[in-house]
Amino acid sequence: MNKKALIVEDDGNIAELLRLYLEKDGFTVQRAADGGEGLELFRSFSPDLVLLDIMLPVLDGWSVLRELRRAGNTPVIMLTAKSETPDKISGLEMGADDYITKPFEPRELMARIHAVLRRSAEPEARHSRRLEYDKLVIDLDSYELVVDGRRVDTPPKELELLFHLASSPNRVFTRNQLLDEVWGFDYFGDSRTVDVHIKRLREKLEGVSERWSVKTVWGVGYKFEALDA
């Protein structure tokens, strides 16, 4: 079955270029010109991938992304003219799977699309999808994080990162290892992506239990330290 892609982009020329490349690659494509229309099409079209501009009329890309993450884990690539690091970090923290700035090389964009789709499919092949520690449950079947009995909203990539660390307690991972193993070897980002996600996880987890914690190993990387492992 062909994959379906939704383009949410108000620039007609960019949207048409994206459509041509996606359709040439076998995607079925629909396009929305504003954020409100984008959410309506998302609900009716049920795409496998969303290419989402940030500067949109009606609803901006941040608002659209927030609603998409409430609805589920459909892969989202942010597409914008903004290249400042804070914008990239905001997108990642809110649950975007990747981020590319305009102008872009179409072949690079297609490579990113295929990488994101591969990564989104990988968790389905994992055998153990639920981990439990003192006051902590990480469940990839339902994509839920339960901390001290309370469900905590967590972007998919944050949850996958925590699951990966907690699957090998007390093992130290370098940032590059985590990029390779959680984001995929063909991820185009840099190691600060890992730092951003670790920071957000710590805000949710620190002080919950004395039996485990997410530790920095200075000069090396990170580990999930568990006393009972």
C-alpha positions in Angstrom: 0.0 0.0 0.0 1.3 3.5 -0.9 2.2 5.8 2.0 0.1 8.9 2.4 1.7 12.3 3.1 0.0 15.5 4.2 1.7 18.8 3.3 0.7 21.8 5.5 2.4 24.7 3.8 1.0 28.1 2.7 3.6 28.8 0.0 2.1 27.3 -3.2 5.4 26.9 -5.0 7.1 25.0 -2.1 4.0 22.8 -1.6 3.9 22.0 -5.3 7.6 21.0 -5.3 7.1 18.8 -2.3 4.0 17.2 -3.9 6.0 16.4 -7.1 8.8 14.8 -5.2 6.5 12.8 -2.9 4.3 11.6 -5.7 7.3 10.6 -7.8 8.4 8.5 -4.8 5.0 6.8 -4.7 3.2 8.8 -2.0 -0.4 9.8 -2.1 -0.4 13.5 -1.2 -2.8 16.1 0.0 -2.0 19.7 0.9 -3.5 22.2 3.3 -2.7 25.9 3.0 -3.3 26.8 6.7 -3.1 25.2 10.1 -6.9 24.8 10.5 -7.3 23.1 7.2 -4.3 20.9 8.0 -5.9 19.5 11.2 -9.2 18.8 9.3 -7.3 17.0 6.5 -5.2 15.1 9.1 -8.4 13.7 10.6 -10.1 12.8 7.3 -6.9 11.7 5.3 -5.1 9.8 8.1 -1.6 10.4 6.7 1.5 8.3 7.4 3.6 11.5 7.5 3.1 15.2 7.9 5.3 17.9 6.5 4.5 20.9 8.6 5.5 24.6 8.1 5.7 26.8 11.2 4.6 30.1 9.9 1.0 29.4 8.9 -2.2 31.3 8.8 -5.2 30.5 11.1 -3.1 28.1 13.3 0.7 28.2 13.4 2.8 25.1 13.1 3.4 24.9 16.9 -0.3 24.7 17.5 -0.9 22.1 14.8 2.0 20.0 16.1 0.5 20.1 19.6 -2.8 18.8 18.4 -1.1 16.1 16.3 0.7 14.8 19.3 -2.5 14.7 21.3 -3.9 12.6 18.5 -1.1 10.1 18.3 2.5 9.5 17.0 2.2 10.1 13.3 5.7 11.2 12.1 6.1 15.0 11.7 8.9 16.8 9.9 8.9 20.6 10.6 9.5 22.7 7.5 10.4 26.3 8.0 12.5 29.2 6.9 13.7 29.7 10.5 17.1 28.2 11.2 17.7 29.5 14.7 18.6 26.8 17.3 15.7 27.7 19.7 13.2 27.0 17.0 14.7 23.6 16.3 14.8 22.8 20.0 11.2 23.9 20.4 10.1 21.6 17.6 12.0 18.6 19.1 10.7 19.2 22.6 7.1 19.3 21.3 7.6 15.9 19.6 8.6 16.7 16.0 10.6 13.8 14.5 12.9 16.0 12.3 13.4 19.6 11.2 14.6 21.0 7.9 15.0 24.6 6.9 14.2 26.3 3.6 15.6 26.4 1.1 16.2 22.7 1.1 17.7 20.1 -1.2 14.8 17.9 -2.3 16.9 14.7 -2.3 18.0 15.4 1.3 14.4 16.0 2.3 13.4 12.6 0.7 16.2 10.9 2.6 15.0 12.4 5.9 11.4 11.3 5.1 12.5 7.7 4.5 14.7 7.8 7.7 11.8 9.1 9.8 9.4 6.5 8.5 12.0 3.7 9.1 12.5 4.9 12.7 8.8 5.2 13.4 8.3 1.5 12.3 11.2 0.1 14.3 9.5 0.1 17.8 6.9 -2.4 16.4 9.7 -5.0 16.1 10.9 -4.8 19.7 10.1 -7.7 21.9 9.8 -6.1 25.3 7.8 -2.9 25.1 7.1 -2.3 28.8 9.6 -1.6 31.5 8.8 -1.1 35.2 11.0 0.4 38.0 10.2 1.9 41.3 7.4 4.4 40.7 8.1 4.3 36.9 6.4 2.6 34.0 7.6 3.1 30.4 5.1 1.5 28.0 5.8 1.6 24.2 2.6 -0.3 23.4 0.5 2.6 24.5 3.3 5.2 24.3 2.7 6.1 27.9 5.0 7.2 30.7 3.6 6.7 34.2 5.5 8.5 37.0 4.6 7.8 40.7 1.1 6.6 39.5 0.5 9.6 37.3 0.5 9.6 33.5 2.9 12.2 32.2 2.5 13.5 28.6 5.8 12.8 26.8 6.8 13.3 23.2 7.4 10.0 21.4 11.2 10.5 20.9 11.7 11.3 24.6 9.9 8.1 25.6 11.9 6.1 23.1 15.1 7.6 24.5 14.2 6.8 28.1 13.1 3.3 27.1 16.4 2.7 25.3 18.4 3.8 28.3 16.3 1.9 30.8 16.4 -1.2 28.7 20.2 -1.4 29.5 20.4 -0.1 33.1 23.8 1.1 34.3 25.2 1.0 30.7 26.8 4.2 29.5 25.8 5.4 26.1 27.6 8.1 24.2 25.6 10.8 22.5 26.5 9.5 19.1 25.4 6.0 20.1 22.0 7.3 21.2 21.7 9.2 18.0 22.4 6.1 16.0 20.3 3.7 18.1 17.3 5.9 18.9 17.1 8.4 16.0 18.8 6.2 13.4 22.2 6.2 11.9 21.0 8.4 9.0 19.7 11.1 11.3 20.9 14.5 10.1 20.9 16.3 13.5 23.7 16.8 16.0 24.4 15.6 19.5 22.7 18.6 21.2 19.4 16.8 20.2 20.2 14.2 22.9 21.0 16.8 25.5 17.7 18.6 24.9 15.7 15.4 25.3 17.6 14.4 28.4 17.0 17.8 30.0 13.2 17.4 29.3 13.2 13.9 30.8 15.0 15.0 33.9 12.3 17.7 34.5 9.7 14.9 34.5 11.7 12.3 36.5 14.1 13.9 39.0 13.4 13.3 42.6 10.7 10.6 42.0 12.8 7.7 43.3 16.1 7.0 45.0 16.2 3.6 43.2 17.0 5.0 39.8 18.0 8.1 37.9 19.2 9.4 34.5 22.8 10.2 35.1 25.4 12.2 33.1 28.8 10.5 32.7 30.9 13.6 32.1 33.0 13.4 28.9 31.2 10.3 27.8 27.4 10.4 27.7 24.4 9.2 29.7 23.1 6.2 31.5 20.0 5.0 33.4 21.4 4.1 36.8 19.3 1.5 38.7 20.3 0.1 42.0 18.2 -3.0 41.6 19.4 -3.9 38.2 
